């Protein structure tokens, strides 16, 4: 029996499975359309529902596909089905090809329209003015720390945090041509990317000039437009695809666990999903023991805190805002009690939002 004869039963089985998958996908889209008609002009995107679906799918997954791949596939299925109801528009810090766009696509899928903004402020304003449905903004990086401007906006925006994205940051060395890395003489990248790849560059491209630009996406654009085969850029996978660049070195970041956390903000609040996080910003009078008293309601009720960070409030000299993340949803009785006590102790309290924790 020839190799083709041995492969034929498997190929026939795959064809039958593909036809079944196609039929079921369209049935799912039909139900999504029916749900959209029942909702009318109401909210079509429910982050807690999507998170619950993805977690359930991962729990049901028998393999051999890994859970991350299964979640990615079903995110795209949900994205396309949601677009049958109504396509979403997502604003993000541009230009096109940034990690923030990649985070937006990871969370909402490719069926959502992503809109690049020149600044984080502009991304927030578009959603506040209802010219976009949601904004995805970076809030902290595991190696570089918090994004200050994003924290400033979170303390004043009327939008609510309704989702979270955790993105593993992979920096790739990209070129317009199939170039040997050792021939590179000039590397474009954002200053943070250059810092995060410093050891790799020193070891592998010691003589190459490092040029800081406004973003890694801009670096990719410059490399794509250059006619010099010795020019390269450091950027992510999405930038490589958009600007049609060749990956000549993969994952060159020095820190293997480099990760950025993003928040999704919109006009809606969420209901509990059983795997939630609540973000808030508070302020307290500048006196001895004030911070300890501020945190007491959480410690007494056994509420786990995953983030605590101070930032100048800009309302007075040496006044600070404290950004806090806790496990749980603001509508849970234990959390409600703690927030009520916090309000009595603090001079300012704002719940930025409760949202499902990121599905990896």
Phi, psi and omega in degrees: 000132181286167179298320180297322178296322179290327181281334188304314180300322179292318179295319178296319179297319179296319178300317179294318178296318179300318179296321178293316178301315180300316180297316181291324178297318179290327174296319178297317179297325177296319176294322178298319179296319179297319177297318179299320179293324178291325179287334183067235182266010181285189181291128181263337184256122178240098185301325180292325177292315180296318179297319180295320178297314182295319179294320179296317179298318179295323178293327180278345188295117179270354185087173011278353177294133178290158182302323180297319179292319179297316179298320180296317179296314182287332174299318179292322177299314179295324179298313180292321178292323177295324179295335175295323176288301178191123178298141179262151174245127185241122177270150182205162177287115184270193007282186180301133179105005181280166176295331178293321174297320178299320178294320178298318179291321178301321184277319187254349181082169185285345181285340177284146176273123178260135184240115182287141177234148183288333181221163174298321180303316182296321178299317177296316184297321180300318180286320178300325179272004180061032172268352171216158184277319183215157173240139173251123183229138175289141178239332177198151177238143186294338179251329184261349179089199187281157175266103189303315183295323178296318179297319178301317182289325179298332182283345185235343185291146173280354180286158179248140171289126182231004179196163181223140176232131174245121186239121173288124186268114175249121176263131179242148174271118188242147178215157178290336184239166174282080188258145173287133181307324184293346180269356183289132179246346184214131181234122175264141175188163171293153183302322179295320179295320177299319179293321183286344179245016188304311184294319180296316181296318180295326182280320188256332180229060186298333182263358183282139177284133180255121186242119181278132177230179190292334179198163175293328177296320176295323176299317179296320179297316180296319179294322180293327183273347183282143175264003181270115182292351181263008179265136179223169178226154170255123181198178182268180184299319184295324177293322178299320181290315184296317185262008174054052179257153179268135178277112182258348172207133189256136173049069185265006179295145182286325181264112186293341182252024180299118187222141175244140178253135181237153171247146174255127181234143178205198184268355186254156169258169181243162172262161182301143179241001182082349175225075190238163176225147177237131177251137178214161176233133184224163175220152181217152177303145183280086178213162184300133176081001185295317182293319178301317178294328181296321185272350185303319180301327180286316182292321181294329182261007176068033180268124183284133178256126182256351179205138172212117184215139178257151179209138179306137184279341182068005178261347179189156182296127179065019171269140185230149169257145179244122179262124188232134170245133177232156177279134180117169182255144184299339180273354176289138184307316181297320179290320178301317179297316180295319180293325178295317177293321179299319181298330179284334184265330187265155176275343180205133176221130174225124174275111180292325177157158170249141188202158177294139175295154186300138173267116186280000000 
